[in-house]
Amino acid sequence: MKTFLGLYPVILMIVIDIGFAVSNILVKEIVGEGFDRLVFITYRQFVSALFLAPIAFFLERKNHPRLSFKIICQLFLSALLGATVSQYLFLLGIQNTSATFACAFLNMVPVFTFVLALLLGQEVVKVTEKSGIAKLLGALVCICGVILLTCFKGTPLIHFSKEQHVDSNTKKWVLGSMALVAGTLCWSSWFLLQTRLGKTYPFPYSSTAFMSLLSALQSAICCLSIDRNVSIWLFKRNSDIFIILFTGIISSGLCFVGMSWCVKKRGPVFTAAFSPLVQIMAAAYEVPVFREQLHLVSVLGSGTVIAGLYLLLWGKDRDMKMNQEMVNTSEEIKEEEERGSETIRICIEPRNSQGQQEA
C-alpha cells in the first residue's frame, strides 16, 4: 500500500500528460484553421473557471480563508505566467515555426525549472553525493536530447505522406524561437510560483478556478484592446466548441489541479520533469492517426530525453528518502530525550519526599 501511495504522483503526472497531449493535438487543429489565439485562450480559461467553481465551493468552502492582497497578487501572477502569457507565446511559436520545433522547447521546461530553482534556492544539489550528480547529469542528458530533436531529423522510418515544408522566412523563425524560449521560461517560473502559492493558499480547486478566471479576463482585455472586431469571437465549426470544452475542462481545469497537488507533494522539478512525455504521447497518436512522419533522430532524441528524465527523478527520489530518514532520526532523538527527562524527574521526586518526612 505504501509503495502504491509513493507511485501515485507518478501515475497522476502520466495521466495529466496524456490529457495535455490530446489537448495539444486539438489546439493544433483549431489554431491551424485560423481561430484567434487570444479568443481561444479566453474561451478555454472561462470554461475551466465555470467547471471548477462549483467543485471548489462544495469541497473547500468550510476552511476557505479570506483572500488577502498578497494571495490575490500571487493568483494574478500565476494566471499571467501559467496560462495567459505561456499559452499565447506557445501558440505564436507554433504559427511562426513548426509544431515539432515548438514541442521540443517544451522539453526544456524541466531544465529551466531546475536552473531557476537553483538560483532561487528552492533546489539543492550536493555534487559530492550520487543524487546531486544524477540530477546534474539528468539535466545535461535532457539538453542533449532536446538538441537532437530540434536540430536534426534523420531518415523517415515510416513513409506516410510527403514531407511538410516549414516557412523559411528567417525573421518569422527567429520571432517564433524567441516566443518559445520566453514561453518556456514563463511555464518554468509558474512551477516555482506554485510552490509558494500552495503554502499560502493550499486550496487547489479554488486556486485553479481563480487562476482560470483571471486568465480569461486578462486574455479578453488584451484581445479587445488589439482587435474589436466581433466576428473573431464567433465559432467557425461545431468542432470548435468541443475543442474549447475539452481543453478548458481537462487541460486548463483538472490537469492544473493535478499539477498543483503534485507540486505541493513532490516539488516543482519533479512535476516539470514529466513535460517531455507530452511530445512522445502526442507523436504516438499522430503517427498512426494523422499519418505524420516518424524520423530516426526524433526517436533517438526522445529516448535520450526519457533517460535524462529518469536520472533526474532518481536523484529527486533519493533526496526525498534521505531527507525523510533525517526527519525520522531527529524525531527519535527528541523522543529519547523526552523519555530521559521524565525518568530523571521520577527518580528525583521520591528522594525529596523522603527528606520531608525525616524533617
N, C-alpha and C positions, 0 to 999 in steps of 0.2 A: 504493500500500500504506500509506504514512504517513497519507494522508487517511482511509482506512478505519479505521485504528487510532485516529485522532483522533475519529472519529464513533462508535466502539464504546461509550463510556459513554452517549452519547445514545440509541443503539439499545437498549442494555440497559435504560435507565430507561423507555423506551416499553413494552418487553415487561413490565417489572415493573408498570407502571401498568395494563396490561391484566389481569394477574393480580389486582391489587388491586380493579379494577372488578368482575370476576366474583365475587371473594370478597365484596365489599360487597353485591352482589345476593343471594347465597346467605345471608349473615348477616342481611340484612333479612327474609328468609323465615323463618329458624329462630327468630329472636327474636320476630317477629310472631306465631308460634304459641305463645308462652308459655314457651319454653325459658329456664331460669335463666341470667342473664348470667355470673355467676362460674363456674358449672359449665361453660358453653360455653368460656370462656377457659381453664379448667383442662384440659379435653379437647384443645382446639386446641393449646395450648402443649406438652402432653405428647406429642402425636403429632409435633409438629415436632422435639422433642428426640430421640425414638426414630428419626426419619428421618435426622437429621443426625449422630447419634453415630457410627455405623459409617463414614460418609463422612469425618468429621473424624479418626477413628482411623487409617484407611488413608492419608489424604493428608497429615496433619500430625503424625504420631507421631514422626518422626525428629528434627525440630528443635524439638519442643514443650518449652518450659521448665517449671519447677515454678511452680505457681500461688502467687504471693505474696499477702500480706494486702491489699496495695494493689490488685492485679488483681481479687481476689475482691470487694472493695468496689465497684470500678468495674462489674464484671459484675452485681452485685446491684442497683446503682442504674440501670444500663442496662435490666435486666429490669423494674424498677419503673416507670421513665418510659416506655420504648419499647413495653412490652407490657401489663403488668397495669393500671396506672392509666389510661393513654391509651385503651386499648380499653374499659375499663369506663365511663369518662366519655363516650366516644363513643356507646356503646350506651344509656347513661342519657339522653343528649341526644336521641337518636332517639325514645326512648319518650315523652318529655315535650314534644317539639316536632313536627317532621316530618323526613322523610328528606332532602328538598330543603334545608331550613334547616341541617341537620347537615352535609351535604356542602359547603355554601357556606362553612362555617367551616374546613373542611379546606383550602380555597383560601388561607386566611390563613397557612398554615404557612410559605411562603417569606418572607413579610413579617416574621413573628415571628422566624424564624431569622436573617434579615438584621439585624434590630434587635438581637437578643441577641448576635449575632456582633460587631456594632459595639461594644456595651457591654463585651464581654469581651476586645476587642482581637484577635479572630480574623479580622476583616474590616476592610479599609482602604478608605476612599473618598476619592479625590482630586477635589474639586469643580472643580479647575482643568483637569481632563482629561476627554476625552469618555467614557471608561469609567466614571468616577465619576458623571458626570451621567446616563449611561444606566442605571446601577444604581439611583440615586435615583428617576429618572423611571419606571423599570420597577416599582419598589415602589409608587409612587403610583398608577400605572395599574392595578396588581393590586387595590389597595384600592378604586378606583372600580368595577372590575368586580365585586368581591365585594358592594359596596353595592347595585349593580343587581340581582344575583342574590338578595340577601337581602330587600331592601325592596320590590321591585316584581315583578309577574308579567306584566302586559300581557295582550293578547288571545291566546287559544289559536290556534295555526297549524293544528293538526290536531284534529278533534273525534272522539275515540275513544269516550270514556265521560263520565259525569258527573264534575264536579269533586269531589275528595276534600276534605272539610272538616276542618280541624285543630282540636283541642280549644282552646277559647277561655279556658280557665282561666288566669288571669294568673299565679298562683303557680307552677303547673306549667311555664308558658312561661319564667318567669324562672329557675326551677331548671334547666331544660334548657339555657337560654342560658349560664348560669354554668358548667354542666358542660362544654359545648362549648368555651368560652373556656379553661377550665382544661386540658381535654384537648389543645387545640391548643398551649398553652404547654408541656405535657409532651412532646408529639411534637416540637416545635421544639427543646426542650432536649436531646432524645435525639440529634439530629443533631450537635449541638456536642459532647456527651459521647462520641459515637462517634469523633470526630476524635482525641481524646486516647487513647481505648482502642485505636484502630488503630495508634498509635505504640508503646504499651507492650505490647500483646498482638496482634501482627499475624497472627492466625490466624482468618480469617473463619468457617470451618466450626465450629471449636471454640467460638469466641466466641458464635455464634448458638445452638449446641446448649446451652451452659451458660446462656445468657440465657433460652431457652425452658424449660429445666428449672426454673430459679429462678422464672420467672413462673408456671409451673404450681403450684409449691409455695406461692408467695405467694397465688395465687387460691384454692387448695384450703383453706389455713388461714383465709383471710377468710370463705370460704363456710361452713365448718364452725363458725366462731365466731358466724355470724349465724343460720344455719338448719341444724339437724342432722337434718332430715327426709330419709330415704334415698330417697324417691320422686323427689326433684328430680334425682337422678343417673341416672335411667332414661331410655332413649330412647323417645320417643313414636311416631316414624315411622322407617321404614327409610331415608328420605332424610336424616334427621338424621346418620346415620353417614357417609354420603357427604359431606355438607357439612363435617363436622368433619375428615374425612380430607383433603379438598381444601384447606380453609383452613389446616390445620395444615402440610401438606407444601408447598403452593405459596406461600400468603401469609405465614405465620409462619416458613417454612423458607427456601425458595430466594429469595424476594423480599428477605428481610432480609439474606441473604448478598450478594446483588447490590447492595443499597443500601450495605452496609458497604464493599464494594470501590469503589463509585463515590465514597463519602465520602473514602476514602483517596486516590483518584486525582485527583479534581476539587474536593473541598472540600464543606462542608456546605450552603452556599447553592445551589450547582449542583444537588445531589441533591434538595433540598427544592423547588426551583423547578418540578419536574415534577409536584408534587402536584395542581395544578388539572386535569391531564389525566384524573385518575381519574373526576371527575364527568362530564366530557364523554364519556368512553368508556362509562361506565355508562348515561348518557342515550341514547347511540347504540344500546345494546342494549335498554333498557327501552321505548323508544318503539315499535319495531315488534313486539316480542315480548309485552310486558306491556301494550301499548296505553296508555301513560302520555301525559298531555297535554304538548305542546311549546308554550311561550309565547314571544312575540316578544322580550320584555325578557330572558328567560333566554338566548336566542340571542345577543342583543347583549352581555349581561354575560359570556358565555363567550368571545365574540370579544375583548372588552376584556381579559380575563384572559390570553388567549393572547398578545395584543400586549405586555402587561407582561412576560410570561414571556420572550419573545424579546429584549426590551430588556435584561432582567436577565442573560440568558445571553450576549448580545453583550458587555455590559460585563465579565462574568467572563472570557470568552474573550479579550478584548483585554488584560485584566490579565495573564492567563497568558502570552500571547505577549510582552508587554513584559518580564515577569519572566524568561522564558526567554532573551530577547535579552540582558538584563543579565548573566545567568549565563554565556552563551556569550562575551560580551565580556570578562568578568573572567577566564575560563579562558584566552582567547587572550593577554591581557596577562601572565598568570603564565607561560605557555609562552615568550613572547618574553623575559621577564626571566630565565628559566632558561637559555635559549639564549645570551643575552648574557653571563651569568656564566660559562658554560662556555667561551665564546670568549675572554674576558679571561684565564681561568686557563690556557688553552692557549698564549696569546701570552706570558705571563709565564714559564712553565716553561723554554722554550729559553734565554732570557737568563740565568737562574740557572745553567743547566748550563754555558754558555759562560764565565761568571765563575769557576766552579770549575776549569775546565781551565787558564785563564790563571794562576791562583794556583799 
